[in-house]
Amino acid sequence: MLPAALTVGEVLRRSAEHLAAKGAPSPRLDAERLLGKALGLERIELYMYLDRPLTDPELSAARGLVARRAAREPLQHVLGEWGFRHLTLTVDARGLIPRPETEIVVERCLRLLTGTSQPRVLDVGTGSGAIALALADEHPGAAVTGTDVSPDALALAAVNVERTGLPVDLILHDLAAGLPPGPWELVVSNPPYVDPGDAASLEPEVRTWEPAIALYGVGLHETIARAARDVLVPGGALVLEVGERQGDDVCGVLAGLGYTSVTMTPDLAGRPRVVEGLAVKAAQLGAWPEPGTCRPRRGSHVRGLP
């Protein structure tokens, strides 16, 4: 007598148990997403077919996906795509995985661009293109350019430009040469900001699978802020994503460089995540203005609030 074929419910249970044993932080959710991909079903649909047996090809596909996740390859890489704002983007090891914290960066940019119908926007270190594409999507008049020093990351961004059909220009560019001249109404960046000494504390999904060139960096917030002064229009905005312990330091850097209205915004967990400021041209004043004060902004991660 042949053994009974495994059902959707049984494969889901075994997959979640296996992922839990391998240390995956959300084993049941991951198992649902992976089995859904193998079967071409949405997560909710799995529960409509818990007693359906899997065919041999379906079981083989599911096992392959679960094995990759059990090796701590990021779920987003295994799925091959991930949602960011209103977009679904291709993701792989060429660029950082778009994260919820970075959506707050986009929110702040959109707020700062309110009332500017055709702003010129520069995304420094565009990676997958998530920030640039979200801004082009949600501010249709914006002329958005994304730069990256990594040809691999830029190739991934190009895939997402084609996938979304959004008008974003991409430039291979090294920050060591300054920033493209613009002028720009807004410069935004989620630069590499993890101290290399903290690598061992990162989860395997990050430490092993995401590109080191996009993760590790020291002092890049200041480098970008200095360069942005030369390419922003008077009153133009600089928006930077920061590590949770870097907010005060980056606020001080911007204030010391003469940016005004320097503000820090928390992420959904209340941790400092975004620092922004407005540029004032030295030529207008004869010298850079006195440093401003960094004001913490509360609650602005809620879409639509100032």
MIPA-813795 format. One record per residue (C-alpha): residue number from 1; x, y, z; residue in one letter. Coordinates in steps of 0.001 Angstrom, whole numbers, m for minus. Layout:
# residues N
  resi        x        y        z  resn
   NUM        X        Y        Z     a
...
//
This chain:
# residues 306
  resi        x        y        z  resn
     1        0        0        0     m
     2     1417     3372    m1012     l
     3     1842     5975     1750     p
     4     m740     8730     1768     a
     5      325    11972      105     a
     6     1095    14826     2466     l
     7    m1647    17407     2757     t
     8    m1341    21174     2771     v
     9    m2013    21235     6513     g
    10      617    18611     7286     e
    11     3273    20258     5130     v
    12     2491    23598     6731     l
    13     2863    22130    10226     r
    14     6103    20305     9458     r
    15     7597    23312     7687     s
    16     6852    25640    10603     a
    17     8367    23158    13069     e
    18    11490    22775    10949     h
    19    11957    26533    10583     l
    20    11448    27044    14304     a
    21    14154    24482    15027     a
    22    16503    26386    12734     k
    23    15915    29672    14590     g
    24    13705    31506    12111     a
    25    12042    34383    14033     p
    26     8558    33872    12521     s
    27     8382    30210    11466     p
    28     4626    29863    10974     r
    29     4313    33037     8923     l
    30     7346    32082     6846     d
    31     5947    28588     6249     a
    32     2674    30082     5062     e
    33     4400    32445     2650     r
    34     6689    29741     1282     l
    35     3999    27118      834     l
    36     1775    29735     m764     g
    37     4511    30501    m3274     k
    38     5050    26812    m4033     a
    39     1331    26261    m4645     l
    40      522    29608    m6257     g
    41    m1900    30466    m3440     l
    42    m2350    33417    m1111     e
    43    m1773    32747     2594     r
    44    m5480    32874     3400     i
    45    m6224    30387      620     e
    46    m4023    27736     2225     l
    47    m6588    27378     4987     y
    48    m9287    26600     2445     m
    49    m7311    23586     1217     y
    50    m5699    22148     4369     l
    51    m6783    18605     3462     d
    52    m5682    18759     m166     r
    53    m2781    16414     m953     p
    54      298    17911    m2589     l
    55     1540    16496    m5866     t
    56     5149    15367    m6054     d
    57     6247    18504    m7975     p
    58     4457    20735    m5452     e
    59     6068    18944    m2524     l
    60     9498    19204    m4140     s
    61     9033    22941    m4736     a
    62     7893    23511    m1153     a
    63    10818    21543      265     r
    64    13276    23554    m1789     g
    65    11904    26870     m576     l
    66    11765    25782     3057     v
    67    15332    24453     2872     a
    68    16559    27846     1692     r
    69    14774    29625     4529     r
    70    16020    27052     7045     a
    71    19558    28045     5989     a
    72    18543    31553     7161     r
    73    18368    32991     3670     e
    74    15991    35960     4049     p
    75    12353    35192     3364     l
    76    12281    38117      935     q
    77    15108    36611    m1134     h
    78    13443    33198    m1209     v
    79    10174    34757    m2363     l
    80    12043    36967    m4834     g
    81     9927    40038    m4144     e
    82     8687    42197    m1299     w
    83     6223    45014     m724     g
    84     7301    48592      m62     f
    85     4709    51344      304     r
    86     2327    50718    m2632     h
    87     4852    48800    m4729     l
    88     6006    45219    m5060     t
    89     9731    45134    m5818     l
    90    12175    42472    m6917     t
    91    14645    41768    m4106     v
    92    17823    39709    m4023     d
    93    21351    39782    m2629     a
    94    22364    42752    m4803     r
    95    20619    45298    m2568     g
    96    19223    45806      911     l
    97    15761    44433     1578     i
    98    13252    47323     1782     p
    99    12200    47721     5410     r
   100     9234    49349     7182     p
   101    11536    51913     8831     e
   102    12502    53238     5410     t
   103     8848    53883     4596     e
   104     9040    56640     7219     i
   105    11885    58209     5212     v
   106     9536    58320     2226     v
   107     6766    59857     4339     e
   108     9036    62654     5485     r
   109    10192    63313     1926     c
   110     6639    63527      665     l
   111     5725    65913     3455     r
   112     8685    68158     2660     l
   113     7776    68157    m1037     l
   114     4194    69250     m383     t
   115     3413    72280    m2543     g
   116     6286    71647    m4981     t
   117     4729    70311    m8153     s
   118     7858    69257   m10055     q
   119    10692    68785    m7577     p
   120    14075    67403    m8554     r
   121    14935    64589    m6152     v
   122    18206    62725    m5656     l
   123    18322    59347    m3884     d
   124    21920    58622    m2841     v
   125    22685    54897    m2566     g
   126    19452    53809    m4186     t
   127    20027    50043    m3836     g
   128    16862    48274    m4981     s
   129    15422    51679    m5925     g
   130    12771    51492    m3185     a
   131    12924    55119    m1998     i
   132    13301    56599    m5470     a
   133    10469    54531    m6929     l
   134     8121    55214    m4017     a
   135     8678    58948    m4401     l
   136     8113    58791    m8152     a
   137     4943    56775    m7523     d
   138     3472    59003    m4819     e
   139     4615    62389    m6140     h
   140     3987    61982    m9884     p
   141     5491    65354   m10824     g
   142     8858    64578    m9256     a
   143    11933    64119   m11423     a
   144    13746    61420    m9441     v
   145    17329    60240    m9903     t
   146    18911    57356    m8025     g
   147    22660    56856    m7682     t
   148    24719    53948    m6418     d
   149    28402    52997    m6384     v
   150    27508    49325    m6867     s
   151    26839    48180   m10453     p
   152    24995    45162    m9044     d
   153    22663    47324    m6971     a
   154    22045    49618    m9918     l
   155    21166    46611   m12072     a
   156    18631    45536    m9442     l
   157    17179    49041    m9360     a
   158    16884    48926   m13152     a
   159    14866    45706   m12865     v
   160    12462    47496   m10531     n
   161    12229    50569   m12743     v
   162    11179    48279   m15575     e
   163     8875    46288   m13316     r
   164     7015    49330   m12016     t
   165     7192    51454   m15160     g
   166     7992    54496   m13032     l
   167    10193    57315   m14413     p
   168    13388    57110   m12331     v
   169    16824    57854   m13786     d
   170    19727    55735   m12527     l
   171    23373    56814   m12392     i
   172    26469    54843   m11408     l
   173    28167    57327    m9103     h
   174    30744    57311    m6296     d
   175    30072    59576    m3325     l
   176    33814    60227    m3156     a
   177    33279    62473    m6202     a
   178    30596    64502    m4417     g
   179    26988    64511    m5584     l
   180    25571    65067    m9075     p
   181    25152    68826    m9534     p
   182    21371    69130    m9777     g
   183    20298    71534    m8353     p
   184    17916    69420    m6262     w
   185    14922    70334    m4162     e
   186    15501    67243    m2061     l
   187    18391    64864    m1387     v
   188    17551    61646      444     v
   189    19694    58728     1519     s
   190    19610    55527     3514     n
   191    23396    55171     3599     p
   192    25434    52289     5033     p
   193    25487    53076     8746     y
   194    26186    49837    10622     v
   195    29538    49935    12404     d
   196    31648    46987    11152     p
   197    32382    46180    14789     g
   198    28683    45397    15287     d
   199    28560    42759    12539     a
   200    28511    39821    14942     a
   201    25348    41153    16595     s
   202    23341    41125    13370     l
   203    20908    38353    12519     e
   204    22269    35744    10049     p
   205    19763    36921     7441     e
   206    21449    40327     7462     v
   207    25054    39436     8235     r
   208    25364    36614     5698     t
   209    22992    37490     2911     w
   210    22730    41267     2515     e
   211    25483    43185      682     p
   212    28233    44434     2997     a
   213    28778    47498      814     i
   214    25228    48632     1633     a
   215    25366    47721     5330     l
   216    28645    48877     6830     y
   217    29801    52460     6940     g
   218    31058    55115     9322     v
   219    30726    58860     8807     g
   220    28683    58710     5605     l
   221    25863    60847     6997     h
   222    28312    63730     7372     e
   223    29863    63095     3955     t
   224    26447    63270     2298     i
   225    25378    66293     4323     a
   226    28524    68215     3345     r
   227    28142    67342     m328     a
   228    24412    68100     m361     a
   229    25015    71725      664     r
   230    26583    72322    m2740     d
   231    23774    70830    m4812     v
   232    20556    71677    m2949     l
   233    18545    74739    m3893     v
   234    18232    77338    m1092     p
   235    15705    75890     1304     g
   236    16082    72438     m217     g
   237    15736    69464     2121     a
   238    18120    66714     3164     l
   239    16560    63538     4602     v
   240    18703    60764     6110     l
   241    17862    57413     7634     e
   242    19929    56778    10763     v
   243    20665    53941    13169     g
   244    18726    53902    16421     e
   245    21691    55268    18419     r
   246    22809    57793    15809     q
   247    19997    60348    15806     g
   248    21512    62908    18163     d
   249    24930    62736    16515     d
   250    23526    63194    13015     v
   251    21309    66045    14203     c
   252    24446    67703    15551     g
   253    26264    67186    12275     v
   254    23484    68824    10251     l
   255    23138    71721    12663     a
   256    26895    72231    12686     g
   257    26950    72316     8883     l
   258    24383    75099     8840     g
   259    21195    73221     8081     y
   260    18117    74786     9622     t
   261    14904    73231    10973     s
   262    16876    70120    11879     v
   263    14379    67514    13010     t
   264    14435    63889    14118     m
   265    11533    61473    13512     t
   266    11075    58118    15291     p
   267    10123    54840    13712     d
   268     7057    52821    14703     l
   269     8932    51437    17706     a
   270     9771    54935    18922     g
   271    13459    54721    17987     r
   272    15202    57642    16239     p
   273    15132    56815    12533     r
   274    15034    59886    10275     v
   275    16964    63161    10494     v
   276    16149    66049     8172     e
   277    17198    69642     7672     g
   278    16910    72533     5239     l
   279    19870    73942     3351     a
   280    20841    77614     3310     v
   281    23398    78758      760     k
   282    26483    80358     2276     a
   283    26587    82853     m561     a
   284    23267    84284      588     q
   285    24458    84975     4103     l
   286    28180    85525     3751     g
   287    28781    82632     6160     a
   288    27008    79534     7358     w
   289    24350    80351     9927     p
   290    24572    79513    13584     e
   291    23796    75846    14274     p
   292    20149    75108    14849     g
   293    18492    72844    17380     t
   294    17357    69317    16617     c
   295    13651    69019    17383     r
   296    12243    65528    17982     p
   297     9142    64967    15890     r
   298     6491    62746    17464     r
   299     3813    60738    15738     g
   300     4702    61816    12203     s
   301     5116    58231    11113     h
   302     1327    58205    10752     v
   303      677    58817     7090     r
   304     m757    62242     6357     g
   305      267    63971     9570     l
   306     2905    66757     9585     p
//
